[in-house]
Amino acid sequence: MKIKIPTTISLAKRAGKVSSGEDAVKEAIRRGTAALVILAEDAGANTLKSITDSCAYYNVKYISLGTKEELGHAIGNSFNAVIAICDAGFAKSIERAINNGGEVL
């Protein structure tokens, strides 16, 4: 079964396993609850540097995927530059879908 990334992100959001926005994502990274960080490909340079530096320091995986609008739409917002998946199972499903050529945002 091919896992669709937007559907998996949406399911994680409904399960309460998504943090969105720069401050909330950085807090999830610091607390150790972020299993995977997803950055929009059109995120601003300051956001990109801040989040990737935090991920590198705390050893959290991150990927760039879709636009701010697509990422926001996946979690029911108008746009989001960054989200954190705070569940290892959902994070692995997203990574597996990307590696297997799953449907991207």
MMTF fields as JSON, N, C-alpha, C and O atoms, coordinates in Angstrom:
{
  "mmtfVersion": "1.0.0",
  "mmtfProducer": "UNKNOWN",
  "numBonds": 419,
  "numAtoms": 420,
  "numGroups": 105,
  "numChains": 1,
  "numModels": 1,
  "chainsPerModel": [1],
  "groupsPerChain": [105],
  "chainIdList": ["A"],
  "bondAtomList": [4, 2, 8, 6, 12, 10, 16, 14, 20, 18, 24, 22, 28, 26, 32, 30, 36, 34, 40, 38, 44, 42, 48, 46, 52, 50, 56, 54, 60, 58, 64, 62, 68, 66, 72, 70, 76, 74, 80, 78, 84, 82, 88, 86, 92, 90, 96, 94, 100, 98, 104, 102, 108, 106, 112, 110, 116, 114, 120, 118, 124, 122, 128, 126, 132, 130, 136, 134, 140, 138, 144, 142, 148, 146, 152, 150, 156, 154, 160, 158, 164, 162, 168, 166, 172, 170, 176, 174, 180, 178, 184, 182, 188, 186, 192, 190, 196, 194, 200, 198, 204, 202, 208, 206, 212, 210, 216, 214, 220, 218, 224, 222, 228, 226, 232, 230, 236, 234, 240, 238, 244, 242, 248, 246, 252, 250, 256, 254, 260, 258, 264, 262, 268, 266, 272, 270, 276, 274, 280, 278, 284, 282, 288, 286, 292, 290, 296, 294, 300, 298, 304, 302, 308, 306, 312, 310, 316, 314, 320, 318, 324, 322, 328, 326, 332, 330, 336, 334, 340, 338, 344, 342, 348, 346, 352, 350, 356, 354, 360, 358, 364, 362, 368, 366, 372, 370, 376, 374, 380, 378, 384, 382, 388, 386, 392, 390, 396, 394, 400, 398, 404, 402, 408, 406, 412, 410, 416, 414],
  "bondOrderList": [1, 1, 1, 1, 1, 1, 1, 1, 1, 1, 1, 1, 1, 1, 1, 1, 1, 1, 1, 1, 1, 1, 1, 1, 1, 1, 1, 1, 1, 1, 1, 1, 1, 1, 1, 1, 1, 1, 1, 1, 1, 1, 1, 1, 1, 1, 1, 1, 1, 1, 1, 1, 1, 1, 1, 1, 1, 1, 1, 1, 1, 1, 1, 1, 1, 1, 1, 1, 1, 1, 1, 1, 1, 1, 1, 1, 1, 1, 1, 1, 1, 1, 1, 1, 1, 1, 1, 1, 1, 1, 1, 1, 1, 1, 1, 1, 1, 1, 1, 1, 1, 1, 1, 1],
  "groupList": [{"groupName": "MET", "atomNameList": ["N", "CA", "C", "O"], "elementList": ["N", "C", "C", "O"], "formalChargeList": [0, 0, 0, 0], "bondAtomList": [1, 0, 2, 1, 3, 2], "bondOrderList": [1, 1, 2], "singleLetterCode": "M", "chemCompType": "L-PEPTIDE LINKING"}, {"groupName": "LYS", "atomNameList": ["N", "CA", "C", "O"], "elementList": ["N", "C", "C", "O"], "formalChargeList": [0, 0, 0, 0], "bondAtomList": [1, 0, 2, 1, 3, 2], "bondOrderList": [1, 1, 2], "singleLetterCode": "K", "chemCompType": "L-PEPTIDE LINKING"}, {"groupName": "ILE", "atomNameList": ["N", "CA", "C", "O"], "elementList": ["N", "C", "C", "O"], "formalChargeList": [0, 0, 0, 0], "bondAtomList": [1, 0, 2, 1, 3, 2], "bondOrderList": [1, 1, 2], "singleLetterCode": "I", "chemCompType": "L-PEPTIDE LINKING"}, {"groupName": "PRO", "atomNameList": ["N", "CA", "C", "O"], "elementList": ["N", "C", "C", "O"], "formalChargeList": [0, 0, 0, 0], "bondAtomList": [1, 0, 2, 1, 3, 2], "bondOrderList": [1, 1, 2], "singleLetterCode": "P", "chemCompType": "L-PEPTIDE LINKING"}, {"groupName": "THR", "atomNameList": ["N", "CA", "C", "O"], "elementList": ["N", "C", "C", "O"], "formalChargeList": [0, 0, 0, 0], "bondAtomList": [1, 0, 2, 1, 3, 2], "bondOrderList": [1, 1, 2], "singleLetterCode": "T", "chemCompType": "L-PEPTIDE LINKING"}, {"groupName": "SER", "atomNameList": ["N", "CA", "C", "O"], "elementList": ["N", "C", "C", "O"], "formalChargeList": [0, 0, 0, 0], "bondAtomList": [1, 0, 2, 1, 3, 2], "bondOrderList": [1, 1, 2], "singleLetterCode": "S", "chemCompType": "L-PEPTIDE LINKING"}, {"groupName": "LEU", "atomNameList": ["N", "CA", "C", "O"], "elementList": ["N", "C", "C", "O"], "formalChargeList": [0, 0, 0, 0], "bondAtomList": [1, 0, 2, 1, 3, 2], "bondOrderList": [1, 1, 2], "singleLetterCode": "L", "chemCompType": "L-PEPTIDE LINKING"}, {"groupName": "ALA", "atomNameList": ["N", "CA", "C", "O"], "elementList": ["N", "C", "C", "O"], "formalChargeList": [0, 0, 0, 0], "bondAtomList": [1, 0, 2, 1, 3, 2], "bondOrderList": [1, 1, 2], "singleLetterCode": "A", "chemCompType": "L-PEPTIDE LINKING"}, {"groupName": "ARG", "atomNameList": ["N", "CA", "C", "O"], "elementList": ["N", "C", "C", "O"], "formalChargeList": [0, 0, 0, 0], "bondAtomList": [1, 0, 2, 1, 3, 2], "bondOrderList": [1, 1, 2], "singleLetterCode": "R", "chemCompType": "L-PEPTIDE LINKING"}, {"groupName": "GLY", "atomNameList": ["N", "CA", "C", "O"], "elementList": ["N", "C", "C", "O"], "formalChargeList": [0, 0, 0, 0], "bondAtomList": [1, 0, 2, 1, 3, 2], "bondOrderList": [1, 1, 2], "singleLetterCode": "G", "chemCompType": "PEPTIDE LINKING"}, {"groupName": "VAL", "atomNameList": ["N", "CA", "C", "O"], "elementList": ["N", "C", "C", "O"], "formalChargeList": [0, 0, 0, 0], "bondAtomList": [1, 0, 2, 1, 3, 2], "bondOrderList": [1, 1, 2], "singleLetterCode": "V", "chemCompType": "L-PEPTIDE LINKING"}, {"groupName": "GLU", "atomNameList": ["N", "CA", "C", "O"], "elementList": ["N", "C", "C", "O"], "formalChargeList": [0, 0, 0, 0], "bondAtomList": [1, 0, 2, 1, 3, 2], "bondOrderList": [1, 1, 2], "singleLetterCode": "E", "chemCompType": "L-PEPTIDE LINKING"}, {"groupName": "ASP", "atomNameList": ["N", "CA", "C", "O"], "elementList": ["N", "C", "C", "O"], "formalChargeList": [0, 0, 0, 0], "bondAtomList": [1, 0, 2, 1, 3, 2], "bondOrderList": [1, 1, 2], "singleLetterCode": "D", "chemCompType": "L-PEPTIDE LINKING"}, {"groupName": "ASN", "atomNameList": ["N", "CA", "C", "O"], "elementList": ["N", "C", "C", "O"], "formalChargeList": [0, 0, 0, 0], "bondAtomList": [1, 0, 2, 1, 3, 2], "bondOrderList": [1, 1, 2], "singleLetterCode": "N", "chemCompType": "L-PEPTIDE LINKING"}, {"groupName": "CYS", "atomNameList": ["N", "CA", "C", "O"], "elementList": ["N", "C", "C", "O"], "formalChargeList": [0, 0, 0, 0], "bondAtomList": [1, 0, 2, 1, 3, 2], "bondOrderList": [1, 1, 2], "singleLetterCode": "C", "chemCompType": "L-PEPTIDE LINKING"}, {"groupName": "TYR", "atomNameList": ["N", "CA", "C", "O"], "elementList": ["N", "C", "C", "O"], "formalChargeList": [0, 0, 0, 0], "bondAtomList": [1, 0, 2, 1, 3, 2], "bondOrderList": [1, 1, 2], "singleLetterCode": "Y", "chemCompType": "L-PEPTIDE LINKING"}, {"groupName": "HIS", "atomNameList": ["N", "CA", "C", "O"], "elementList": ["N", "C", "C", "O"], "formalChargeList": [0, 0, 0, 0], "bondAtomList": [1, 0, 2, 1, 3, 2], "bondOrderList": [1, 1, 2], "singleLetterCode": "H", "chemCompType": "L-PEPTIDE LINKING"}, {"groupName": "PHE", "atomNameList": ["N", "CA", "C", "O"], "elementList": ["N", "C", "C", "O"], "formalChargeList": [0, 0, 0, 0], "bondAtomList": [1, 0, 2, 1, 3, 2], "bondOrderList": [1, 1, 2], "singleLetterCode": "F", "chemCompType": "L-PEPTIDE LINKING"}],
  "groupTypeList": [0, 1, 2, 1, 2, 3, 4, 4, 2, 5, 6, 7, 1, 8, 7, 9, 1, 10, 5, 5, 9, 11, 12, 7, 10, 1, 11, 7, 2, 8, 8, 9, 4, 7, 7, 6, 10, 2, 6, 7, 11, 12, 7, 9, 7, 13, 4, 6, 1, 5, 2, 4, 12, 5, 14, 7, 15, 15, 13, 10, 1, 15, 2, 5, 6, 9, 4, 1, 11, 11, 6, 9, 16, 7, 2, 9, 13, 5, 17, 13, 7, 10, 2, 7, 2, 14, 12, 7, 9, 17, 7, 1, 5, 2, 11, 8, 7, 2, 13, 13, 9, 9, 11, 10, 6],
  "groupIdList": [1, 2, 3, 4, 5, 6, 7, 8, 9, 10, 11, 12, 13, 14, 15, 16, 17, 18, 19, 20, 21, 22, 23, 24, 25, 26, 27, 28, 29, 30, 31, 32, 33, 34, 35, 36, 37, 38, 39, 40, 41, 42, 43, 44, 45, 46, 47, 48, 49, 50, 51, 52, 53, 54, 55, 56, 57, 58, 59, 60, 61, 62, 63, 64, 65, 66, 67, 68, 69, 70, 71, 72, 73, 74, 75, 76, 77, 78, 79, 80, 81, 82, 83, 84, 85, 86, 87, 88, 89, 90, 91, 92, 93, 94, 95, 96, 97, 98, 99, 100, 101, 102, 103, 104, 105],
  "secStructList": [7, 7, 7, 7, 2, 2, 2, 2, 2, 2, 2, 2, 2, 2, 6, 6, 7, 3, 3, 3, 1, 2, 2, 2, 2, 2, 2, 2, 2, 2, 2, 6, 7, 7, 1, 3, 3, 3, 3, 7, 6, 6, 7, 7, 2, 2, 2, 2, 2, 2, 2, 2, 2, 2, 2, 2, 2, 2, 6, 7, 3, 3, 3, 3, 7, 1, 7, 2, 2, 2, 2, 2, 2, 2, 6, 6, 1, 1, 7, 7, 1, 3, 3, 3, 3, 7, 7, 2, 2, 2, 2, 2, 2, 2, 2, 2, 2, 2, 2, 6, 6, 7, 7, 7, 7],
  "xCoordList": [0.845, 0.0, 0.884, 1.772, 0.636, 1.41, 0.851, -0.332, 1.694, 1.273, 1.403, 2.452, 0.349, 0.377, 0.796, 0.214, 1.796, 2.384, 1.379, 1.294, 0.61, -0.345, -1.355, -1.747, -1.773, -2.724, -2.088, -2.727, -0.845, -0.147, 0.044, -0.124, 0.391, 0.554, -0.782, -0.835, -1.849, -3.179, -3.594, -4.163, -3.314, -3.62, -2.822, -3.352, -1.563, -0.728, -1.286, -1.274, -1.767, -2.358, -3.604, -3.773, -4.473, -5.697, -5.393, -6.177, -4.259, -3.853, -3.135, -2.753, -2.952, -2.273, -0.771, -0.119, -0.208, 1.224, 1.964, 2.998, 1.438, 2.088, 2.224, 1.275, 3.405, 3.627, 3.847, 4.55, 3.257, 3.416, 3.839, 3.486, 4.588, 5.111, 6.516, 6.861, 7.302, 8.715, 8.928, 9.722, 8.237, 8.446, 8.027, 8.755, 6.868, 6.376, 7.281, 7.529, 7.768, 8.654, 9.988, 10.514, 10.537, 11.797, 11.634, 12.55, 10.481, 10.223, 10.129, 10.65, 9.474, 9.38, 10.768, 11.064, 11.604, 12.971, 13.726, 14.377, 13.631, 14.332, 13.852, 14.658, 12.545, 11.972, 12.278, 12.147, 12.684, 12.977, 11.759, 11.813, 10.65, 9.441, 9.344, 8.543, 10.129, 10.08, 10.831, 12.033, 10.127, 10.756, 11.227, 12.2, 10.54, 10.872, 10.37, 9.24, 11.208, 10.818, 10.685, 11.553, 9.596, 9.363, 9.342, 8.527, 10.255, 10.359, 9.803, 10.064, 9.05, 8.581, 9.779, 10.695, 9.761, 10.865, 10.987, 12.059, 9.898, 9.932, 9.965, 9.587, 10.419, 10.554, 11.629, 12.562, 11.493, 12.448, 13.823, 13.952, 14.838, 16.22, 16.443, 17.136, 15.866, 16.048, 15.398, 15.979, 14.199, 13.512, 14.307, 14.503, 14.753, 15.527, 16.775, 17.046, 17.525, 18.758, 18.452, 19.109, 17.476, 17.13, 16.711, 17.171, 15.846, 15.335, 16.41, 16.563, 17.149, 18.173, 19.292, 19.841, 19.636, 20.637, 20.137, 20.89, 18.865, 18.294, 18.263, 18.593, 17.868, 17.822, 19.211, 19.376, 20.2, 21.567, 22.061, 22.68, 21.795, 22.262, 21.621, 22.299, 20.316, 19.588, 19.454, 18.77, 20.104, 20.133, 18.728, 18.356, 17.964, 16.613, 16.635, 17.181, 16.043, 15.978, 15.06, 14.054, 15.428, 14.554, 14.6, 15.589, 13.501, 13.408, 12.753, 12.024, 13.014, 12.314, 11.305, 11.634, 10.061, 8.996, 7.872, 7.322, 7.524, 6.379, 6.545, 7.609, 5.465, 5.442, 4.765, 4.204, 4.822, 4.153, 2.657, 2.046, 2.068, 0.642, 0.303, -0.676, 1.104, 0.848, 1.025, 0.233, 2.059, 2.312, 1.197, 0.729, 0.779, -0.323, -1.615, -2.353, -1.891, -3.113, -3.163, -4.236, -2.017, -1.968, -2.391, -2.846, -2.241, -2.642, -3.837, -4.18, -4.472, -5.702, -5.51, -6.418, -4.361, -4.098, -3.95, -3.888, -3.894, -3.697, -2.252, -2.006, -1.289, 0.101, 0.925, 0.604, 1.979, 2.947, 4.307, 4.44, 5.317, 6.674, 7.359, 8.259, 6.939, 7.609, 6.636, 5.829, 6.738, 5.981, 6.904, 7.902, 6.56, 7.278, 6.306, 5.207, 6.71, 5.949, 6.472, 7.648, 5.607, 6.021, 5.631, 5.214, 5.771, 5.486, 6.397, 6.414, 7.141, 8.1, 7.427, 7.977, 6.258, 5.553, 5.133, 5.348, 4.535, 4.154, 5.389, 5.376, 6.452, 7.686, 8.262, 8.682, 8.283, 8.802, 7.937, 8.455, 6.63, 5.724, 6.003, 6.009, 6.23, 6.534, 7.874, 7.99, 8.881, 10.2, 10.132, 10.734, 9.403, 9.258, 8.559, 8.95, 7.539, 6.819, 7.733, 7.682, 8.561, 9.493, 10.502, 10.777, 11.055, 12.049, 11.475, 12.194, 10.178, 9.534, 8.819, 8.05, 9.064, 8.443, 6.972, 6.199, 6.575, 5.18, 4.706, 5.5, 3.416, 2.828, 3.256, 3.028, 3.873, 4.364, 3.343, 2.599, 3.324, 2.371, 2.01, 1.218],
  "yCoordList": [-1.189, 0.0, 1.244, 1.386, 2.117, 3.342, 4.367, 4.705, 4.849, 5.835, 7.222, 7.581, 7.984, 9.34, 10.285, 10.284, 11.08, 11.943, 12.932, 13.035, 13.668, 14.608, 13.918, 14.476, 12.719, 11.979, 11.596, 11.694, 11.166, 10.784, 11.995, 11.895, 13.129, 14.357, 14.748, 15.142, 14.637, 14.969, 14.042, 14.496, 12.765, 11.808, 12.129, 12.055, 12.479, 12.849, 14.092, 14.179, 15.044, 16.259, 15.916, 16.409, 15.074, 14.691, 13.893, 13.902, 13.209, 12.443, 13.31, 12.827, 14.596, 15.499, 15.33, 15.656, 14.826, 14.547, 15.478, 15.105, 16.694, 17.676, 18.996, 19.473, 19.569, 20.941, 21.787, 21.367, 22.971, 23.82, 25.22, 25.712, 25.839, 27.175, 27.08, 26.116, 28.083, 28.051, 27.867, 27.018, 28.644, 28.553, 27.199, 26.607, 26.708, 25.416, 24.275, 23.335, 24.357, 23.312, 23.334, 22.278, 24.511, 24.587, 24.045, 23.415, 24.281, 23.75, 22.22, 21.544, 21.677, 20.217, 19.609, 18.528, 20.296, 19.824, 19.805, 18.817, 20.904, 21.005, 19.952, 19.377, 19.7, 18.725, 17.292, 16.378, 17.091, 15.746, 15.0, 13.782, 15.708, 15.046, 15.04, 14.288, 15.849, 15.911, 14.721, 14.57, 13.886, 12.746, 13.123, 12.561, 14.071, 14.515, 15.94, 16.255, 16.795, 18.174, 18.317, 17.881, 18.929, 19.161, 20.655, 21.38, 21.109, 22.52, 22.709, 21.9, 23.761, 24.096, 24.529, 25.18, 24.165, 24.523, 26.028, 26.52, 26.761, 28.216, 28.944, 30.112, 28.251, 28.889, 29.97, 29.879, 30.983, 32.081, 31.628, 30.617, 32.382, 32.037, 31.988, 31.096, 32.935, 32.947, 31.736, 31.126, 31.385, 30.212, 28.954, 28.093, 28.856, 27.702, 27.512, 26.407, 28.582, 28.493, 28.152, 27.291, 28.811, 28.586, 27.132, 26.498, 26.622, 25.262, 24.218, 23.26, 24.387, 23.392, 23.381, 22.321, 24.542, 24.587, 23.846, 23.098, 24.057, 23.356, 21.848, 21.063, 21.457, 20.028, 19.409, 18.304, 20.108, 19.581, 19.453, 18.45, 20.449, 20.445, 19.306, 18.629, 19.098, 18.087, 16.753, 15.845, 16.64, 15.408, 14.93, 13.784, 15.828, 15.526, 15.572, 16.505, 14.568, 14.543, 15.643, 15.97, 16.215, 17.191, 17.0, 16.525, 17.383, 17.316, 18.592, 19.261, 18.92, 20.009, 19.368, 18.471, 19.847, 19.197, 20.178, 20.77, 20.36, 21.177, 22.658, 23.122, 23.381, 24.824, 25.089, 24.181, 26.335, 26.711, 26.452, 25.997, 26.741, 26.523, 25.036, 24.644, 24.205, 22.765, 22.158, 21.318, 22.587, 22.079, 22.513, 21.722, 23.766, 24.25, 23.52, 23.156, 23.305, 22.613, 21.202, 20.722, 20.538, 19.171, 19.112, 18.071, 20.233, 20.243, 21.146, 21.403, 21.63, 22.393, 23.881, 24.546, 24.417, 25.861, 26.444, 25.71, 27.77, 28.384, 28.217, 27.976, 28.34, 28.061, 27.849, 28.385, 27.068, 26.824, 26.61, 25.869, 27.258, 27.094, 25.873, 25.306, 25.461, 24.343, 23.622, 24.243, 22.284, 21.47, 20.392, 20.032, 19.887, 18.761, 17.614, 17.797, 16.44, 15.223, 14.652, 14.306, 14.555, 14.175, 12.742, 12.451, 11.86, 10.445, 9.661, 9.914, 8.726, 7.965, 7.16, 7.045, 6.607, 5.823, 6.654, 6.253, 7.808, 8.701, 9.181, 9.26, 9.5, 9.973, 8.898, 9.2, 7.657, 6.563, 6.34, 6.044, 6.478, 6.326, 7.381, 7.08, 8.606, 9.696, 9.453, 9.604, 9.081, 8.808, 7.644, 7.702, 6.593, 5.434, 5.835, 5.392, 6.663, 7.112, 7.928, 7.788, 8.772, 9.571, 8.662, 8.825, 7.702, 6.786, 5.873, 5.438, 5.583, 4.699, 5.462, 4.879, 6.757, 7.553, 7.82, 7.938, 7.917, 8.181, 9.527, 10.379, 9.699, 10.966, 12.092, 12.04, 13.093, 14.229, 15.344, 15.469, 16.146, 17.252, 17.782, 18.717],
  "zCoordList": [0.0, 0.0, 0.0, 0.84, -0.925, -1.009, -0.021, -0.069, 0.858, 1.856, 1.25, 0.715, 1.337, 0.814, 1.926, 3.011, 1.651, 2.674, 3.26, 4.484, 2.446, 3.056, 3.97, 4.994, 3.608, 4.434, 5.767, 6.815, 5.726, 6.952, 7.854, 9.069, 7.275, 8.064, 8.693, 9.858, 7.921, 8.42, 9.564, 10.557, 9.43, 10.498, 11.766, 12.875, 11.595, 12.749, 13.432, 14.66, 12.66, 13.219, 14.033, 15.148, 13.478, 14.194, 15.46, 16.409, 15.471, 16.651, 17.68, 18.746, 17.36, 18.283, 18.295, 19.287, 17.208, 17.133, 16.18, 15.625, 15.985, 15.119, 15.869, 16.492, 15.8, 16.267, 15.03, 14.11, 14.993, 13.815, 14.221, 15.293, 13.355, 13.623, 14.205, 14.888, 13.922, 14.305, 15.806, 16.213, 16.63, 18.076, 18.638, 19.436, 18.232, 18.725, 18.265, 19.02, 17.038, 16.525, 17.266, 17.618, 17.505, 18.249, 19.663, 20.192, 20.282, 21.614, 21.571, 22.458, 20.553, 20.409, 20.187, 20.697, 19.436, 19.218, 20.545, 20.884, 21.29, 22.585, 23.585, 24.316, 23.618, 24.56, 24.164, 24.978, 22.922, 22.445, 21.941, 21.77, 21.697, 21.209, 19.687, 19.132, 19.006, 17.542, 16.947, 17.164, 16.204, 15.536, 14.134, 13.632, 13.504, 12.157, 11.988, 12.359, 11.428, 11.147, 9.637, 8.881, 9.21, 7.786, 7.546, 8.116, 6.69, 6.319, 4.913, 4.023, 4.719, 3.376, 2.54, 3.04, 1.278, 0.387, 0.183, -0.169, 0.401, 0.244, 1.59, 1.678, 2.635, 3.955, 3.886, 3.087, 4.72, 4.738, 5.212, 5.902, 4.838, 5.172, 6.68, 7.17, 7.423, 8.877, 9.529, 10.427, 9.085, 9.609, 9.283, 10.141, 8.059, 7.622, 8.484, 8.954, 8.687, 9.478, 10.932, 11.516, 11.512, 12.91, 13.156, 14.105, 12.305, 12.488, 12.189, 12.947, 11.107, 10.78, 11.82, 12.123, 12.367, 13.435, 14.679, 15.302, 15.038, 16.191, 15.95, 16.839, 14.753, 14.421, 14.488, 15.006, 13.973, 14.011, 15.452, 15.808, 16.27, 17.655, 18.456, 19.23, 18.268, 19.027, 18.286, 18.757, 17.136, 16.348, 15.956, 16.206, 15.342, 14.862, 13.334, 12.745, 12.699, 11.235, 10.736, 11.366, 9.582, 8.945, 7.438, 6.88, 6.794, 5.338, 4.832, 5.565, 3.589, 2.908, 1.973, 1.197, 2.062, 1.316, 1.03, 1.959, -0.224, -0.602, -0.311, 0.1, -0.536, -0.282, 1.057, 1.67, 1.502, 2.752, 2.67, 3.637, 1.513, 1.338, 1.385, 2.021, 0.717, 0.706, 2.096, 2.522, 2.789, 4.139, 5.092, 5.911, 4.981, 5.8, 5.501, 6.416, 4.236, 3.838, 4.421, 4.786, 4.51, 5.038, 6.509, 6.982, 7.236, 8.652, 8.919, 10.073, 7.852, 8.019, 8.243, 8.741, 7.891, 7.99, 6.6, 5.614, 6.521, 5.205, 4.745, 3.563, 5.668, 5.324, 6.591, 7.651, 6.469, 7.532, 6.903, 5.928, 7.459, 6.944, 7.532, 6.912, 8.728, 9.388, 10.319, 11.009, 10.317, 11.266, 11.818, 11.194, 12.987, 13.576, 13.759, 14.282, 13.329, 13.567, 14.88, 14.985, 15.87, 17.222, 17.563, 18.684, 16.595, 16.79, 15.853, 14.649, 16.39, 15.589, 14.482, 13.387, 14.745, 13.734, 12.536, 11.392, 12.791, 11.69, 10.938, 9.709, 11.663, 11.031, 10.108, 8.991, 10.565, 9.737, 8.509, 7.432, 8.655, 7.509, 6.448, 5.254, 6.88, 5.938, 5.26, 4.043, 6.031, 5.454, 4.465, 3.392, 4.823, 3.941, 2.638, 1.558, 2.744, 1.542, 0.629, -0.593, 1.219, 0.415, -0.271, -1.46, 0.472, -0.089, -1.164, -2.063, -1.072, -2.058, -3.154, -3.918, -3.237, -4.292, -4.053, -5.003, -2.781, -2.44, -2.944, -3.343, -2.917, -3.374, -2.437, -1.229, -3.016, -2.24, -2.317, -3.29, -1.276, -1.168, -2.527, -2.635]
}
